């Protein structure tokens, strides 16, 4: 078999595999399995634009094949020249009008959705309805903070939202440009250091249930060596569960334990960690940049440092060497070397920080 033929077959095989695999995805992460009103609108635009492109390609291909067959060179007609259509007003009108019509078909829903998605008037502070949920999102190297200004509650890494209603977001960055993105629920939007971006998302309860109640969030803007590890999780719950969670957060109190190991861990935390990390979710300073993630409900979270499975062993791994988990993070070298006994005690203490 000729080498070029083998290469062509391998290329065709890999191309087909790439096409098939591009359609694979999980309901908690895939943009092709939309889980909310915004995602539905954007998915519809994707389908419409793809249909238009396929239509154009199909028409051009059919015309090309027809011309190649119809006007191919025949024996005895080597010098015959087909009728020339240069300057035909009819053809010029056709291939000018058709693209315009296709653009109009795509432009009408695009413009309509753009204005609809940009409507954030309900989050206006002076006219805001008491049931409207607003979240101040602050992106940091390499973690996320979520503040609920109407409730005075702050948390990190796990965003909790009610389903079947619009949730409004104020986006801000503390250091460099990041990008807030929950692929299954809506398109990404930048977080900047010098201005706020605002938008809204809606989380469908049925599709949230299909996703296990958890959606994955990402940073979609190259922001440093741990950009790919700047993840967060979204817990989509019913409005009643959301209200219960808010009340628990507002009434959360410091852990009181009789376990000597936990007490030792608390002492270590208060000597070396409390300067950066808060352990109470209520903060009277709205929209202020914090140095490090709030740990009030640390034990309830889905991941350690946003990326590791939530377990004592992974927490110890993070405490031993944060740089090995997230290169370039700001926790590296901020505290002295902990002994294994101190790491065990600190781990036990952190695992008691919960409100659920």
C-alpha positions as CSV (number, residue, x, y, z in Angstrom):
1,X,0.0,0.0,0.0
2,X,1.3,3.4,-0.9
3,X,2.4,5.5,2.0
4,X,0.3,8.5,1.0
5,X,-2.8,6.3,0.8
6,X,-2.2,5.0,4.3
7,X,-1.6,8.5,5.7
8,X,-4.9,9.6,4.0
9,X,-6.8,6.7,5.6
10,X,-5.4,7.5,9.1
11,X,-6.2,11.2,8.6
12,X,-9.7,10.3,7.7
13,X,-10.1,8.0,10.6
14,X,-8.8,10.5,13.1
15,X,-11.0,13.3,11.6
16,X,-14.1,11.1,12.0
17,X,-13.1,10.2,15.6
18,X,-12.6,13.9,16.4
19,X,-16.0,14.8,14.9
20,X,-17.7,12.1,17.0
21,X,-15.8,12.8,20.2
22,X,-16.6,16.6,19.8
23,X,-20.2,15.7,20.5
24,X,-19.4,13.9,23.8
25,X,-19.9,15.7,27.1
26,X,-21.3,15.6,30.5
27,X,-24.5,17.5,31.6
28,X,-22.6,19.4,34.3
29,X,-20.0,20.7,31.9
30,X,-21.0,20.5,28.2
31,X,-22.3,23.5,26.3
32,X,-24.1,21.0,24.0
33,X,-26.3,20.0,26.9
34,X,-27.8,23.3,27.9
35,X,-29.2,23.6,31.4
36,X,-30.9,27.0,31.5
37,X,-32.6,29.8,29.6
38,X,-29.4,31.5,28.6
39,X,-27.8,28.3,27.5
40,X,-30.9,27.4,25.5
41,X,-30.8,30.7,23.6
42,X,-27.1,30.4,22.9
43,X,-27.5,26.8,21.9
44,X,-30.3,27.7,19.5
45,X,-28.0,30.3,17.9
46,X,-25.3,27.7,17.5
47,X,-27.7,25.3,15.8
48,X,-29.0,28.1,13.5
49,X,-25.6,29.3,12.5
50,X,-24.4,25.7,11.9
51,X,-27.5,25.0,9.8
52,X,-26.8,28.1,7.6
53,X,-23.2,27.1,7.1
54,X,-24.2,23.5,6.2
55,X,-26.8,24.9,3.8
56,X,-24.3,27.1,2.1
57,X,-21.7,24.3,1.9
58,X,-24.3,21.9,0.5
59,X,-25.5,24.4,-2.2
60,X,-21.9,25.3,-3.3
61,X,-20.9,21.6,-3.4
62,X,-24.0,20.7,-5.5
63,X,-23.2,23.6,-7.9
64,X,-19.6,22.6,-8.1
65,X,-20.3,19.0,-8.8
66,X,-23.0,20.0,-11.4
67,X,-20.5,22.3,-13.2
68,X,-17.7,19.8,-13.2
69,X,-20.0,17.1,-14.7
70,X,-22.0,19.3,-17.0
71,X,-19.0,21.2,-18.5
72,X,-16.3,18.5,-18.4
73,X,-14.2,18.2,-21.5
74,X,-15.6,15.8,-24.0
75,X,-14.0,14.1,-27.0
76,X,-14.3,16.2,-30.0
77,X,-15.3,19.3,-28.0
78,X,-11.9,20.3,-26.8
79,X,-12.2,23.8,-28.2
80,X,-15.8,24.4,-27.3
81,X,-16.2,27.2,-24.8
82,X,-19.4,27.2,-22.6
83,X,-21.7,30.2,-22.7
84,X,-20.1,33.0,-20.5
85,X,-22.3,34.6,-17.8
86,X,-20.0,37.4,-16.9
87,X,-22.0,40.6,-16.2
88,X,-25.3,38.8,-15.8
89,X,-27.5,41.1,-13.7
90,X,-29.8,38.2,-12.7
91,X,-26.9,36.1,-11.3
92,X,-25.3,39.1,-9.6
93,X,-28.6,40.0,-7.9
94,X,-29.1,36.3,-6.8
95,X,-25.7,35.9,-5.2
96,X,-26.0,39.3,-3.5
97,X,-29.5,38.9,-2.1
98,X,-29.0,35.3,-0.8
99,X,-26.1,36.2,1.6
100,X,-28.1,39.2,2.8
101,X,-31.1,37.1,3.5
102,X,-29.0,34.5,5.4
103,X,-27.4,37.3,7.5
104,X,-30.8,38.7,8.3
105,X,-32.0,35.2,9.4
106,X,-29.0,35.0,11.7
107,X,-29.0,38.6,12.8
108,X,-32.7,38.9,14.0
109,X,-32.5,36.3,16.8
110,X,-28.9,37.3,17.6
111,X,-29.8,40.9,18.2
112,X,-33.0,39.9,20.1
113,X,-31.1,37.6,22.4
114,X,-28.3,40.1,22.9
115,X,-30.7,42.7,24.3
116,X,-32.5,40.1,26.3
117,X,-29.3,38.8,27.9
118,X,-28.1,42.4,28.6
119,X,-31.2,43.2,30.6
120,X,-30.0,43.6,34.2
121,X,-32.4,46.3,35.3
122,X,-34.0,43.9,38.0
123,X,-30.7,44.0,39.9
124,X,-30.8,47.8,40.3
125,X,-30.2,48.3,44.0
126,X,-32.8,51.1,44.5
127,X,-35.6,49.2,42.7
128,X,-34.6,45.6,43.5
129,X,-37.2,43.2,44.5
130,X,-36.5,41.4,47.8
131,X,-36.6,38.0,46.1
132,X,-34.1,38.9,43.4
133,X,-30.8,37.0,44.0
134,X,-27.6,39.0,43.3
135,X,-24.1,37.6,43.6
136,X,-20.9,39.6,43.6
137,X,-18.3,37.4,42.0
138,X,-14.7,38.3,42.6
139,X,-12.0,36.4,40.7
140,X,-8.6,36.0,42.3
141,X,-5.3,34.1,41.6
142,X,-6.5,31.2,41.5
143,X,-9.8,31.1,43.4
144,X,-13.3,32.5,43.3
145,X,-15.2,34.5,45.9
146,X,-19.0,34.7,46.0
147,X,-20.8,37.4,48.0
148,X,-24.5,37.7,48.5
149,X,-24.8,41.4,49.3
150,X,-28.5,41.4,50.3
151,X,-27.8,38.8,52.9
152,X,-24.3,39.8,54.1
153,X,-23.0,36.3,53.3
154,X,-19.7,35.4,51.7
155,X,-18.4,32.1,50.5
156,X,-15.7,30.8,48.2
157,X,-15.2,28.2,45.5
158,X,-18.8,26.7,45.7
159,X,-21.5,29.0,44.3
160,X,-25.0,28.2,45.6
161,X,-27.9,29.4,43.5
162,X,-31.7,28.8,43.4
163,X,-33.2,27.1,40.3
164,X,-35.9,28.2,37.9
165,X,-35.3,31.9,38.4
166,X,-32.8,34.5,37.2
167,X,-29.7,35.0,39.2
168,X,-27.8,38.2,38.6
169,X,-24.1,38.6,38.8
170,X,-21.6,41.5,39.3
171,X,-18.3,40.4,38.0
172,X,-15.0,41.9,39.3
173,X,-11.3,40.8,39.4
174,X,-8.8,41.5,42.2
175,X,-5.6,41.1,40.3
176,X,-5.6,40.3,36.5
177,X,-8.3,39.7,34.0
178,X,-10.2,36.4,34.4
179,X,-13.3,35.1,32.8
180,X,-16.4,33.6,34.6
181,X,-17.8,30.6,32.7
182,X,-20.3,27.9,33.6
183,X,-20.4,26.0,30.3
184,X,-23.6,24.1,30.7
185,X,-25.6,27.2,31.9
186,X,-24.3,30.1,29.8
187,X,-21.6,31.8,27.9
188,X,-18.5,33.3,29.6
189,X,-18.0,36.9,30.6
190,X,-14.7,38.7,31.6
191,X,-14.0,39.9,35.1
192,X,-11.9,43.1,35.0
193,X,-10.0,45.0,37.7
194,X,-11.2,48.4,36.7
195,X,-14.9,47.9,36.0
196,X,-17.8,45.6,36.7
197,X,-19.5,43.4,34.2
198,X,-23.1,42.4,34.8
199,X,-25.2,39.6,33.4
200,X,-27.7,36.9,34.5
201,X,-28.1,33.2,34.3
202,X,-31.0,30.8,35.0
203,X,-30.6,27.2,36.2
204,X,-33.2,24.7,35.1
205,X,-34.3,22.4,38.0
206,X,-34.9,19.3,35.9
207,X,-31.6,19.6,34.0
208,X,-29.8,20.4,37.3
209,X,-31.2,17.1,38.7
210,X,-29.8,15.3,35.6
211,X,-26.4,16.9,36.3
212,X,-26.5,15.7,39.9
213,X,-27.2,19.2,41.2
214,X,-23.6,20.3,40.5
215,X,-22.3,22.3,37.6
216,X,-18.7,22.9,36.8
217,X,-17.4,26.5,36.4
218,X,-14.1,27.5,34.8
219,X,-11.9,30.5,34.3
220,X,-11.9,31.1,30.5
221,X,-9.1,33.7,30.3
222,X,-5.4,32.9,30.5
223,X,-4.4,34.4,33.8
224,X,-1.2,32.6,34.9
225,X,0.4,29.2,35.5
226,X,-2.7,27.7,37.3
227,X,-5.3,29.1,34.9
228,X,-6.4,25.6,33.9
229,X,-6.9,24.8,37.6
230,X,-9.0,27.8,38.5
231,X,-12.2,25.9,38.8
232,X,-15.3,26.3,40.9
233,X,-18.5,24.4,41.5
234,X,-22.1,25.5,41.3
235,X,-24.7,23.9,43.6
236,X,-28.2,24.4,42.0
237,X,-30.9,23.9,44.6
238,X,-34.6,24.8,45.0
239,X,-35.5,28.2,46.3
240,X,-36.6,26.7,49.6
241,X,-33.2,25.0,50.0
242,X,-31.4,28.1,49.0
243,X,-33.2,30.2,51.7
244,X,-32.4,27.5,54.3
245,X,-28.7,27.6,53.2
246,X,-28.6,31.4,53.5
247,X,-30.1,31.2,57.0
248,X,-27.6,28.6,58.1
249,X,-24.7,30.7,56.7
250,X,-26.0,33.9,58.5
251,X,-26.3,32.0,61.8
252,X,-23.1,30.0,61.5
253,X,-20.9,30.1,64.6
254,X,-17.3,29.1,65.3
255,X,-16.7,25.5,65.9
256,X,-16.6,24.4,69.5
257,X,-15.1,20.9,69.9
258,X,-13.8,18.9,72.8
259,X,-11.6,16.8,70.6
260,X,-8.0,17.7,71.7
261,X,-6.7,17.2,68.1
262,X,-9.3,19.6,66.7
263,X,-8.5,22.2,69.5
264,X,-4.8,21.9,68.5
265,X,-5.7,22.5,64.9
266,X,-7.8,25.5,65.8
267,X,-4.8,27.0,67.8
268,X,-2.5,26.4,64.8
269,X,-5.1,28.1,62.5
270,X,-5.5,31.1,64.8
271,X,-1.8,31.6,64.9
272,X,-0.9,31.3,61.2
273,X,-4.1,31.2,59.0
274,X,-6.6,33.6,60.5
275,X,-4.7,36.6,59.2
276,X,-5.9,35.7,55.6
277,X,-8.8,33.3,56.0
278,X,-12.1,34.1,57.7
279,X,-14.2,31.3,59.3
280,X,-17.4,33.2,59.6
281,X,-19.6,33.7,56.5
282,X,-21.0,37.1,57.5
283,X,-19.0,40.1,56.5
284,X,-20.1,43.8,57.1
285,X,-17.6,45.1,54.4
286,X,-19.5,44.7,51.1
287,X,-17.6,44.3,47.9
288,X,-14.1,44.3,49.5
289,X,-11.3,42.3,48.1
290,X,-10.3,39.5,50.6
291,X,-6.8,38.1,50.8
292,X,-7.8,34.4,50.8
293,X,-10.9,32.2,50.5
294,X,-13.5,32.3,53.3
295,X,-13.5,28.9,55.0
296,X,-16.8,29.1,57.0
297,X,-18.3,26.1,55.1
298,X,-15.1,24.5,54.0
299,X,-16.1,21.0,55.0
300,X,-19.3,21.2,52.9
301,X,-17.5,22.0,49.6
302,X,-17.1,19.8,46.6
303,X,-13.4,20.2,46.1
304,X,-10.1,21.0,47.9
305,X,-8.5,24.1,46.2
306,X,-11.2,23.8,43.6
307,X,-9.6,20.8,41.9
308,X,-8.9,18.0,44.3
309,X,-11.5,15.5,45.5
310,X,-12.7,16.6,49.0
311,X,-10.9,14.2,51.4
312,X,-8.6,14.5,54.4
313,X,-5.7,13.0,52.4
314,X,-6.0,15.7,49.6
315,X,-6.3,18.4,52.2
316,X,-3.1,17.2,53.7
317,X,-1.5,17.2,50.3
318,X,-2.5,20.8,49.8
319,X,-1.2,21.9,53.2
320,X,2.1,20.2,52.7
321,X,2.8,21.8,49.3
322,X,0.3,24.2,47.8
323,X,2.7,24.9,44.9
324,X,2.6,21.3,43.8
325,X,-1.2,21.5,43.4
326,X,-1.6,25.0,42.0
327,X,1.6,26.6,40.7
328,X,1.9,30.3,41.3
329,X,-0.8,30.5,44.0
330,X,-0.5,33.1,46.7
331,X,-0.6,30.6,49.6
332,X,2.8,29.2,48.7
333,X,5.5,30.1,51.3
334,X,3.1,32.2,53.4
335,X,3.4,30.0,56.5
336,X,6.2,28.1,58.1
337,X,6.8,24.4,57.4
338,X,4.2,22.4,59.2
339,X,5.0,19.1,60.9
340,X,2.9,16.0,60.1
341,X,1.3,16.3,63.5
342,X,0.3,19.9,62.9
343,X,-1.0,19.0,59.4
344,X,-3.1,16.2,60.9
345,X,-4.5,18.6,63.6
346,X,-5.2,21.4,61.1
347,X,-6.9,19.0,58.8
348,X,-9.2,17.7,61.6
349,X,-10.1,21.3,62.4
350,X,-10.8,22.4,58.9
351,X,-13.0,19.4,58.3
352,X,-15.3,20.6,61.2
353,X,-16.1,23.9,59.4
354,X,-19.5,23.3,58.0
355,X,-23.0,24.7,58.1
356,X,-24.9,21.8,56.5
